[in-house]
Amino acid sequence: MKNKEGLDRLLNTANVKKHNPEDEMVTQMRWIATITRVKYDELIKQGFNKNQALELCKNLLSMDYKS
C-alpha cells in the first residue's frame, strides 16, 4: 500500500493522469445507451410501436423483427 501511495503522489506531482479502464467503460456504455435511444426514437418515427422498437433495440445492430 505504501508503494501505491508513493506512486499516486508522484503521478499527481508530475500532473500525469492514471489510465482508469472503468472510466473508459463508463464512457463507452454512455455512447451505447445514446445510440440505442436514437435507434428507438427513429424506429417509433418510422411507424414501429413501442414494443416492436424495444425488441429491435435489444440488439443494437439488429433490424430483424419477428412479431
N, C-alpha and C positions, 0 to 999 in steps of 0.2 A: 504494500500500500504506500509505503514511503517513496518508492521509486516512481509510482504513478503520480503522486502529488508533485514530486520534483519535475517530472516531465510536463505536467499540466502548467506549472508555474513558468517553466522555460518557454513553452509554446505561447503562453499569454504574454510574456515579456517580449518575445520576438514578433508578436502580433500575427501568429500563424494559427489559422483555424484548423481544428482537427476534423477529419472526414468522419461524418456520422452516417452510416448506412441507413439508420432508421429515419433520418431526416429526408434522405433521398427517396425512401419507400413511401413516406407520407406524401411527398410531392407527386410521385407517380400515381398514387391512389387518388389524389385530388384531380389529376388530369383525367384518369379513367372515369371518375364519377361525373366530371363535367361533360365528357364526351358521351357518356351513357345518357345523361339528362337531355343533351341536344338531340341525340338519336330518338329518344322517347317523344320529345316535343314535336319533332319533324314527322314521326310516324302518325301522331294524332292529327297533325295538319294534313297529312296525306289521306286521311279517312279511316285509319285503323281505330278501333275502340280501345279503351284504356287497358282492358285485359290482353288484347292482342299485342298492343305496344309493349306492355310489361313482359309478355312472354318472349317477344323478339329481343328485348333488352337483356335477357338473362345471359345471352352470349353476345358480347359487344359487336362481333363481326357478322352475326347471323342475320339472314334475311329470309330464312325458311320458316314459314308459319304453317302449322298443322292445326286446323280447327277441330 
